[in-house]
Amino acid sequence: MARTRASTIRARKGRPFATITAYDAAFGRAAENAGIDLILVGDSLGNVVLGYASTASVTLEDMERHGAAVVRGTNRAHVAIDLPFMSYEPSNEEAIRSAGRLIRVGASSVKLEGGVERAERIAAIVGANIPVIAHIGVTPQTASLDEGFGRRTDRERLLADADAVAAAGAFAVVLENVDPAIARVITARLAIPTIGIGSGADCDAQILVLYDLLGLTVDPPPFAKPYADLGALATAAIRRYADDVAAGRDQTGTPLTSRARANATAAATAPIAEVCAADVSIETPVKRPFTAPKTTSAAKVTIADQIRPRCVDGSTM
């Protein structure tokens, strides 16, 4: 089945649609089954999956691995994969090379951060026939190095960034934590869809980090609305499992002590019963002359009889 193309997403300009992040096959499948056909494998996986303090720690290899997993878990969705920090900044050639690696693992497009200063990179990647989603406003890869994660309100700069990425050939642009009034102007101004995250309801589309939506993030951003509390559900389920094991129960409800005792009894009796019941041919031993002991003791014979192996029915072997 053909995947949703960049041209299809671009044509949705003016019609609201939802997008979501995913980082593995299972959640990619869940998103697609929910009707979402634009899935972003974001470098936010560094925070919510890999435990990094910053997305700057995420590597291109991380994005290849997790992006490929989402691709394998889906059939129809357009899977966009983030270009991580320092995989595109050095040169146009490096940007194209990195984007190509993501396409090889199944990406339908790539996303990169930056406005005016990254327009040249966007144009180079698009020139290599690879679709690009731009990302302006808060840019997490470098936010902690400069302006932080607060709401962006510099109207002229944001408009210039939006114009630059659209002119460079991006087919959509993420607006992260942009003042809603400015996001509304950008959305009306551009011919490509705007995808908002913390930027108000007037963007063409909305995106959330999957783990924020599911309640799996310890400290989600204030604009992220949780639609479930899977963190609490998972903890409760694991606790019930641990309690069952501590109480001597397995997953079927069978007491472990009783089953273990039955297994031990069977293991102890099986060898003797098998020897008695088996119909086996035993090689005839070589006959040797019998030499009687010098002293015969009835007591010794009795002891030998007592220690001779016996079957469970009482007969001797």
Contacts in CASP RR format, 6 or more apart in sequence:
PFRMAT RR
TARGET T0000
AUTHOR 0000-0000-0000
METHOD contacts of the structure
MODEL  1
MARTRASTIRARKGRPFATITAYDAAFGRAAENAGIDLILVGDSLGNVVL
GYASTASVTLEDMERHGAAVVRGTNRAHVAIDLPFMSYEPSNEEAIRSAG
RLIRVGASSVKLEGGVERAERIAAIVGANIPVIAHIGVTPQTASLDEGFG
RRTDRERLLADADAVAAAGAFAVVLENVDPAIARVITARLAIPTIGIGSG
ADCDAQILVLYDLLGLTVDPPPFAKPYADLGALATAAIRRYADDVAAGRD
QTGTPLTSRARANATAAATAPIAEVCAADVSIETPVKRPFTAPKTTSAAK
VTIADQIRPRCVDGSTM
1 75 0 8 1.000
1 76 0 8 1.000
2 76 0 8 1.000
3 74 0 8 1.000
3 75 0 8 1.000
3 76 0 8 1.000
3 77 0 8 1.000
3 78 0 8 1.000
3 79 0 8 1.000
3 108 0 8 1.000
4 37 0 8 1.000
4 38 0 8 1.000
4 76 0 8 1.000
4 77 0 8 1.000
4 78 0 8 1.000
4 108 0 8 1.000
5 78 0 8 1.000
5 108 0 8 1.000
6 78 0 8 1.000
6 108 0 8 1.000
6 109 0 8 1.000
6 131 0 8 1.000
6 171 0 8 1.000
6 172 0 8 1.000
7 171 0 8 1.000
8 78 0 8 1.000
9 38 0 8 1.000
9 78 0 8 1.000
9 171 0 8 1.000
9 172 0 8 1.000
9 193 0 8 1.000
10 171 0 8 1.000
10 172 0 8 1.000
10 192 0 8 1.000
10 193 0 8 1.000
12 193 0 8 1.000
12 204 0 8 1.000
12 205 0 8 1.000
13 191 0 8 1.000
13 192 0 8 1.000
13 193 0 8 1.000
13 204 0 8 1.000
14 193 0 8 1.000
14 204 0 8 1.000
15 204 0 8 1.000
16 204 0 8 1.000
16 205 0 8 1.000
16 206 0 8 1.000
17 38 0 8 1.000
17 193 0 8 1.000
17 204 0 8 1.000
17 205 0 8 1.000
18 36 0 8 1.000
18 205 0 8 1.000
18 206 0 8 1.000
18 207 0 8 1.000
19 36 0 8 1.000
19 38 0 8 1.000
19 39 0 8 1.000
19 40 0 8 1.000
19 195 0 8 1.000
19 205 0 8 1.000
19 206 0 8 1.000
19 207 0 8 1.000
20 31 0 8 1.000
20 36 0 8 1.000
20 39 0 8 1.000
20 40 0 8 1.000
20 207 0 8 1.000
20 208 0 8 1.000
20 210 0 8 1.000
20 213 0 8 1.000
21 39 0 8 1.000
21 40 0 8 1.000
21 41 0 8 1.000
21 42 0 8 1.000
21 44 0 8 1.000
21 45 0 8 1.000
21 207 0 8 1.000
21 208 0 8 1.000
21 209 0 8 1.000
21 210 0 8 1.000
22 28 0 8 1.000
22 30 0 8 1.000
22 31 0 8 1.000
22 39 0 8 1.000
22 40 0 8 1.000
22 41 0 8 1.000
22 70 0 8 1.000
22 210 0 8 1.000
23 41 0 8 1.000
23 42 0 8 1.000
23 45 0 8 1.000
23 48 0 8 1.000
23 49 0 8 1.000
23 66 0 8 1.000
23 67 0 8 1.000
23 69 0 8 1.000
23 70 0 8 1.000
23 210 0 8 1.000
24 66 0 8 1.000
24 69 0 8 1.000
24 70 0 8 1.000
25 69 0 8 1.000
25 70 0 8 1.000
25 72 0 8 1.000
25 73 0 8 1.000
26 73 0 8 1.000
27 70 0 8 1.000
27 210 0 8 1.000
28 39 0 8 1.000
28 70 0 8 1.000
28 73 0 8 1.000
28 74 0 8 1.000
28 77 0 8 1.000
29 73 0 8 1.000
29 74 0 8 1.000
31 39 0 8 1.000
31 74 0 8 1.000
31 77 0 8 1.000
31 210 0 8 1.000
32 39 0 8 1.000
32 73 0 8 1.000
32 74 0 8 1.000
32 75 0 8 1.000
32 76 0 8 1.000
32 77 0 8 1.000
36 77 0 8 1.000
37 76 0 8 1.000
37 77 0 8 1.000
37 78 0 8 1.000
38 77 0 8 1.000
38 78 0 8 1.000
38 80 0 8 1.000
38 205 0 8 1.000
39 70 0 8 1.000
39 74 0 8 1.000
39 77 0 8 1.000
39 78 0 8 1.000
39 79 0 8 1.000
39 80 0 8 1.000
40 80 0 8 1.000
40 81 0 8 1.000
40 82 0 8 1.000
40 111 0 8 1.000
40 133 0 8 1.000
40 207 0 8 1.000
41 63 0 8 1.000
41 66 0 8 1.000
41 67 0 8 1.000
41 70 0 8 1.000
41 79 0 8 1.000
41 80 0 8 1.000
41 81 0 8 1.000
41 82 0 8 1.000
41 107 0 8 1.000
42 63 0 8 1.000
42 81 0 8 1.000
42 82 0 8 1.000
42 111 0 8 1.000
43 55 0 8 1.000
43 58 0 8 1.000
43 62 0 8 1.000
43 63 0 8 1.000
43 82 0 8 1.000
43 84 0 8 1.000
43 85 0 8 1.000
43 140 0 8 1.000
43 141 0 8 1.000
44 55 0 8 1.000
44 140 0 8 1.000
44 209 0 8 1.000
45 58 0 8 1.000
45 62 0 8 1.000
45 63 0 8 1.000
45 66 0 8 1.000
46 52 0 8 1.000
46 55 0 8 1.000
46 57 0 8 1.000
46 58 0 8 1.000
46 62 0 8 1.000
47 53 0 8 1.000
47 54 0 8 1.000
47 55 0 8 1.000
48 209 0 8 1.000
48 210 0 8 1.000
48 211 0 8 1.000
48 212 0 8 1.000
48 216 0 8 1.000
48 217 0 8 1.000
49 66 0 8 1.000
49 211 0 8 1.000
50 57 0 8 1.000
50 58 0 8 1.000
50 62 0 8 1.000
52 58 0 8 1.000
54 140 0 8 1.000
54 141 0 8 1.000
54 144 0 8 1.000
55 84 0 8 1.000
55 85 0 8 1.000
55 140 0 8 1.000
55 141 0 8 1.000
56 85 0 8 1.000
56 141 0 8 1.000
56 142 0 8 1.000
56 144 0 8 1.000
58 82 0 8 1.000
58 84 0 8 1.000
58 85 0 8 1.000
59 84 0 8 1.000
60 83 0 8 1.000
60 84 0 8 1.000
60 87 0 8 1.000
60 98 0 8 1.000
60 101 0 8 1.000
60 102 0 8 1.000
62 84 0 8 1.000
63 81 0 8 1.000
63 82 0 8 1.000
63 83 0 8 1.000
63 84 0 8 1.000
63 87 0 8 1.000
63 102 0 8 1.000
64 101 0 8 1.000
64 102 0 8 1.000
64 105 0 8 1.000
67 79 0 8 1.000
67 81 0 8 1.000
67 102 0 8 1.000
67 105 0 8 1.000
67 106 0 8 1.000
67 107 0 8 1.000
68 105 0 8 1.000
68 106 0 8 1.000
70 79 0 8 1.000
71 79 0 8 1.000
71 105 0 8 1.000
71 106 0 8 1.000
71 107 0 8 1.000
78 108 0 8 1.000
78 109 0 8 1.000
79 106 0 8 1.000
79 107 0 8 1.000
79 108 0 8 1.000
80 107 0 8 1.000
80 108 0 8 1.000
80 109 0 8 1.000
80 110 0 8 1.000
80 111 0 8 1.000
80 133 0 8 1.000
81 102 0 8 1.000
81 105 0 8 1.000
81 107 0 8 1.000
81 109 0 8 1.000
81 110 0 8 1.000
81 111 0 8 1.000
82 110 0 8 1.000
82 111 0 8 1.000
82 112 0 8 1.000
83 95 0 8 1.000
83 98 0 8 1.000
83 99 0 8 1.000
83 102 0 8 1.000
83 110 0 8 1.000
83 111 0 8 1.000
83 112 0 8 1.000
84 141 0 8 1.000
85 141 0 8 1.000
85 142 0 8 1.000
87 94 0 8 1.000
87 95 0 8 1.000
87 98 0 8 1.000
88 94 0 8 1.000
88 95 0 8 1.000
88 98 0 8 1.000
88 99 0 8 1.000
88 112 0 8 1.000
88 118 0 8 1.000
88 121 0 8 1.000
88 125 0 8 1.000
89 95 0 8 1.000
89 121 0 8 1.000
92 120 0 8 1.000
92 121 0 8 1.000
92 124 0 8 1.000
93 124 0 8 1.000
95 112 0 8 1.000
95 121 0 8 1.000
95 124 0 8 1.000
95 125 0 8 1.000
96 124 0 8 1.000
96 125 0 8 1.000
96 128 0 8 1.000
96 130 0 8 1.000
99 110 0 8 1.000
99 125 0 8 1.000
99 128 0 8 1.000
99 130 0 8 1.000
99 132 0 8 1.000
100 110 0 8 1.000
100 128 0 8 1.000
100 130 0 8 1.000
102 110 0 8 1.000
103 110 0 8 1.000
103 130 0 8 1.000
108 131 0 8 1.000
109 130 0 8 1.000
109 131 0 8 1.000
109 132 0 8 1.000
109 133 0 8 1.000
109 171 0 8 1.000
110 125 0 8 1.000
110 130 0 8 1.000
110 131 0 8 1.000
110 132 0 8 1.000
110 133 0 8 1.000
111 132 0 8 1.000
111 133 0 8 1.000
111 134 0 8 1.000
111 135 0 8 1.000
111 174 0 8 1.000
112 118 0 8 1.000
112 121 0 8 1.000
112 122 0 8 1.000
112 125 0 8 1.000
112 132 0 8 1.000
112 134 0 8 1.000
112 135 0 8 1.000
113 135 0 8 1.000
113 136 0 8 1.000
113 139 0 8 1.000
113 140 0 8 1.000
113 141 0 8 1.000
113 142 0 8 1.000
114 134 0 8 1.000
114 135 0 8 1.000
114 136 0 8 1.000
114 139 0 8 1.000
114 161 0 8 1.000
114 165 0 8 1.000
115 134 0 8 1.000
115 136 0 8 1.000
115 160 0 8 1.000
115 161 0 8 1.000
115 162 0 8 1.000
115 164 0 8 1.000
115 165 0 8 1.000
116 160 0 8 1.000
116 161 0 8 1.000
116 164 0 8 1.000
118 134 0 8 1.000
118 165 0 8 1.000
119 164 0 8 1.000
119 165 0 8 1.000
119 167 0 8 1.000
119 168 0 8 1.000
120 168 0 8 1.000
122 132 0 8 1.000
122 134 0 8 1.000
122 165 0 8 1.000
122 168 0 8 1.000
122 169 0 8 1.000
122 170 0 8 1.000
123 168 0 8 1.000
123 169 0 8 1.000
125 132 0 8 1.000
126 132 0 8 1.000
126 168 0 8 1.000
126 169 0 8 1.000
126 170 0 8 1.000
131 171 0 8 1.000
132 168 0 8 1.000
132 169 0 8 1.000
132 170 0 8 1.000
132 171 0 8 1.000
133 170 0 8 1.000
133 171 0 8 1.000
133 172 0 8 1.000
133 173 0 8 1.000
133 174 0 8 1.000
133 195 0 8 1.000
134 165 0 8 1.000
134 166 0 8 1.000
134 168 0 8 1.000
134 170 0 8 1.000
134 172 0 8 1.000
134 173 0 8 1.000
134 174 0 8 1.000
135 173 0 8 1.000
135 174 0 8 1.000
135 176 0 8 1.000
136 158 0 8 1.000
136 161 0 8 1.000
136 162 0 8 1.000
136 165 0 8 1.000
136 173 0 8 1.000
136 174 0 8 1.000
136 175 0 8 1.000
136 176 0 8 1.000
136 178 0 8 1.000
137 152 0 8 1.000
137 158 0 8 1.000
137 161 0 8 1.000
137 175 0 8 1.000
137 176 0 8 1.000
137 177 0 8 1.000
137 178 0 8 1.000
138 147 0 8 1.000
138 148 0 8 1.000
138 149 0 8 1.000
138 150 0 8 1.000
138 151 0 8 1.000
138 152 0 8 1.000
138 176 0 8 1.000
138 177 0 8 1.000
138 178 0 8 1.000
139 176 0 8 1.000
140 149 0 8 1.000
140 176 0 8 1.000
143 149 0 8 1.000
149 177 0 8 1.000
149 221 0 8 1.000
150 177 0 8 1.000
151 177 0 8 1.000
151 178 0 8 1.000
151 179 0 8 1.000
152 158 0 8 1.000
152 177 0 8 1.000
152 178 0 8 1.000
152 179 0 8 1.000
152 182 0 8 1.000
153 179 0 8 1.000
153 182 0 8 1.000
155 179 0 8 1.000
155 182 0 8 1.000
155 185 0 8 1.000
158 178 0 8 1.000
158 182 0 8 1.000
158 186 0 8 1.000
159 182 0 8 1.000
159 185 0 8 1.000
159 186 0 8 1.000
159 189 0 8 1.000
162 173 0 8 1.000
162 175 0 8 1.000
162 186 0 8 1.000
162 189 0 8 1.000
162 190 0 8 1.000
163 189 0 8 1.000
163 190 0 8 1.000
165 173 0 8 1.000
166 173 0 8 1.000
166 190 0 8 1.000
166 191 0 8 1.000
166 192 0 8 1.000
170 192 0 8 1.000
171 192 0 8 1.000
171 193 0 8 1.000
172 192 0 8 1.000
172 193 0 8 1.000
172 194 0 8 1.000
172 195 0 8 1.000
172 205 0 8 1.000
173 186 0 8 1.000
173 190 0 8 1.000
173 192 0 8 1.000
173 193 0 8 1.000
173 194 0 8 1.000
173 195 0 8 1.000
174 194 0 8 1.000
174 195 0 8 1.000
174 196 0 8 1.000
174 197 0 8 1.000
174 207 0 8 1.000
175 183 0 8 1.000
175 186 0 8 1.000
175 194 0 8 1.000
175 195 0 8 1.000
175 196 0 8 1.000
175 197 0 8 1.000
175 199 0 8 1.000
175 203 0 8 1.000
176 196 0 8 1.000
176 197 0 8 1.000
176 198 0 8 1.000
176 199 0 8 1.000
177 197 0 8 1.000
177 198 0 8 1.000
177 199 0 8 1.000
177 221 0 8 1.000
177 223 0 8 1.000
178 186 0 8 1.000
178 196 0 8 1.000
178 198 0 8 1.000
178 199 0 8 1.000
179 199 0 8 1.000
180 199 0 8 1.000
180 200 0 8 1.000
180 201 0 8 1.000
180 202 0 8 1.000
183 194 0 8 1.000
183 196 0 8 1.000
183 199 0 8 1.000
183 200 0 8 1.000
183 202 0 8 1.000
183 203 0 8 1.000
184 200 0 8 1.000
184 202 0 8 1.000
186 194 0 8 1.000
187 194 0 8 1.000
187 202 0 8 1.000
187 203 0 8 1.000
187 204 0 8 1.000
193 204 0 8 1.000
193 205 0 8 1.000
194 203 0 8 1.000
194 204 0 8 1.000
194 205 0 8 1.000
195 203 0 8 1.000
195 204 0 8 1.000
195 205 0 8 1.000
195 206 0 8 1.000
195 207 0 8 1.000
196 203 0 8 1.000
196 205 0 8 1.000
196 206 0 8 1.000
196 207 0 8 1.000
197 206 0 8 1.000
197 207 0 8 1.000
197 208 0 8 1.000
197 223 0 8 1.000
198 221 0 8 1.000
198 223 0 8 1.000
208 224 0 8 1.000
208 225 0 8 1.000
209 217 0 8 1.000
209 220 0 8 1.000
209 224 0 8 1.000
211 217 0 8 1.000
212 220 0 8 1.000
212 221 0 8 1.000
212 224 0 8 1.000
212 226 0 8 1.000
213 224 0 8 1.000
213 225 0 8 1.000
213 226 0 8 1.000
213 227 0 8 1.000
213 228 0 8 1.000
214 226 0 8 1.000
214 227 0 8 1.000
214 228 0 8 1.000
214 230 0 8 1.000
214 231 0 8 1.000
215 226 0 8 1.000
215 228 0 8 1.000
215 229 0 8 1.000
215 230 0 8 1.000
215 231 0 8 1.000
216 230 0 8 1.000
216 231 0 8 1.000
216 234 0 8 1.000
217 224 0 8 1.000
220 226 0 8 1.000
241 251 0 8 1.000
244 250 0 8 1.000
244 251 0 8 1.000
244 253 0 8 1.000
248 255 0 8 1.000
248 256 0 8 1.000
248 257 0 8 1.000
249 255 0 8 1.000
249 256 0 8 1.000
250 256 0 8 1.000
250 259 0 8 1.000
269 312 0 8 1.000
272 309 0 8 1.000
272 311 0 8 1.000
272 312 0 8 1.000
273 311 0 8 1.000
273 312 0 8 1.000
275 311 0 8 1.000
275 317 0 8 1.000
276 311 0 8 1.000
276 312 0 8 1.000
276 313 0 8 1.000
276 315 0 8 1.000
276 317 0 8 1.000
308 316 0 8 1.000
308 317 0 8 1.000
309 316 0 8 1.000
309 317 0 8 1.000
310 316 0 8 1.000
310 317 0 8 1.000
311 317 0 8 1.000
END
